[in-house]
Amino acid sequence: MRKSTTALAGILAGTLLLAGCSTSTGTGSDTTTTTSDDTTTSTTTTTTSATSSELTEVSYEDLDVKDVDLSIDTAGATAITLSDSGSTGGDGVTVDGDTVTITAGGTYVLSGSLSAGQVVVDTDDEDVNLVLDGVDITSADTAAIDIENADEVVIWLEAGSANTLADAADATAATDEESDAPNATLYSTADLWIAGEGTLTVDAVAEDGIASKDGLVIESGTLDVTAADDGIRGKDFLVIKDGDITVDADGDALKSTNESLDEETAVGVVWISGGTLDLTSGVDGIDAVNQVTVEGGELAIAAGDDGITTDGVLRVADGTVDISTSVEGLEGGVILLSGGTGTIKSSDDGLNVSSGSSTSGSAGQDAGTMGGGQMGDGTMPERPSGDMGGRGGPGSSTDGTTTDTTTDTTTDTTGTTDATSASVTTADYSTDASSTDASVTTVAGGGGMGGGMDQAEDGRYLEISGGTWYIDADGDGIDSNGTATMTGGTVVVDGPTNSGNGAIDVNGEFTITGGTLAASGSSGMLEAPTASGDQGVLTVTFASAIADGTAITVTDADGDQVATFTTGKISQSLVLSTDGIVSGDTYTISTGGTVSGTAVAGGLVLGDAASGGSDLGTLTAD
């Protein structure tokens, strides 16, 4: 998220502008956003603490997940029948009132119900298989199943069975999170596996739904977890290989919390390779201290805070990730997008390479204060036809001399065509950046091109090499406090409508050598990647706002359409790079018209897609 901006210039209606330089004040402490008429001032306090050490991605083998035999054989298993004041069991089982304790390793088949009891596993570090076959347990306090002492425990959901675990209605949270006191409805101090073809419903009134103090692996089964705090937590790691998993948690939906790193075993990792996950959270959808890896599965996330977050490395290599609500969509010290497909809706940044733990104000607080070419009503002194502002920056005259400016700080958020796109598509246009007129003293301020204004954090970076992503962000669409590279894949951004943020915001260098990037949004903090190779970058700034639903078409010198982008929001800029754009070649920009064809993501269609529309002029790709 952009921390500051200064609104400086008026709007030149109906002119296509090349981007110039952006202006910002403040470096990450108390920063202020101010309109030029001094009528609005808002302050955002950002506190950042992070190390600049290199973040290293770990492999699945680094988790040291044990190879457990999940072919459970119930022949010779001990049967446990649960009932209020009448539970029964065989060898290795003790019953004390409504507390059933398993004291020896082996396989146990559980059925029946307890209205105010629990099942406890307390062995001498032995392996235990718990087969749930029609179990309904409501605990007297927190843990319906409390695994206090064992080596490896498998919870097997028998095919066709429906099983329920719940807290008492008046259950209270544990006071010491560092102790072994149970803090989940299904709680384990040992490594835990969940598998089978049955269903398990967990209703956690007090704290977490399912938690292991060691590792937790979900192999299969249908899980429905409701939790007052976190939904499913594996302290050392949480691995999801398959299953149909629904979580509705007031805290984080999925979580791994162990911060201790050693040279032999990776911890604090969430690893997802399959399954169908529907995650709703009051805080983060997925939160891991050191790493999140998604290499398969179908994830639907509605988060009160971040969709997926880690202080370390976040990789999406395959699968589908749909983040319908979030503050920040994907957040990590390093973000690696190498495959898969995804959509992100965020009230702040869509992709955020963070510099460490931080707190900040809301993304959209400065919707009325714009830097550079703000989205205003397009009014300013009349300009002769064919003139353009070129790269003269905010508050400059067309001959490069500084002049006094009067800035209209009203933001057009309605996207009406009578004040925005209509004036753009019908206006006269010239690509001659040297055109001047002495009677004109105010021009539209340009946005910035290239890297951000802040110092890049060492070891923090975004790397896009594959996958297809659509980002709808109210803050920055792509935000890296370090650097960014794009070598493949597709990323389409409908970015912010306020110029306190940008569709792209990278502190260090952002280079692109391949893939497809389309980033639309405001122009006050406009940035574009640097072309490194033959593939070029077009940076288009419209001096008055373009309404949502407006088609912007790029056509090459041979008359072949390269791409058409239909704005998903009111917009004033478009950054476009694809293999059809060549550095040094000239392209015609037009708006309006009818669009056909299949979008690769968002509103972007590649190739011949639009008919009709009005030409605005030509630009040369960087």
SULJOBEL-V57129 format. One line per field, one symbol per residue. psi: psi as a letter, one per 20 degrees, with the letter a starting at -180 (. if undefined). A space follows every 50 residues. Layout:
BEGIN
psi: ???
END
This chain:
BEGIN
psi: ppiqqpphqapopkppqqqcqqpqqqkjcoqpppqijkhppqpppppppq rjqppppqrhhihlpqopojmpoipjqppoppqpjkqqrbqjpqpndkop ppiqrappopraqpilarpponrmlrpppooomlpoppqhefohponhor fpppopoppiqpqppqrqhkqqqqiohirjppkqhoppirppqprajaqp ppoohgcqfpppicqppoharopoppqhcqfppoggqopoharopppoqh cqgqqpioipprihpprlppopiaropoppqhdqgpoqghqppojrropp poqhdqfpqqicpopohrapooohqrgpfpprhppooiarqqqpoqicqg poorjapqqraqhkikhjoqqcnrnbjjqrqppqpiqribkkapkqriji qprqqppojppojhkqhhiehhhgiiqqqqjniiprphipiprppraqqb rrirpqppjpqpooirrppppnphbpgoopicrqqpiaappppobqiqji rqhpnpgbpoqpirappooqbrihkpqqrppnahprppopppiqqpqqjp poppprijjppgqppppirpqjqppppriipppiqqqppqrarpprrpph qckppqaoiqqarpphaqqpp.
END
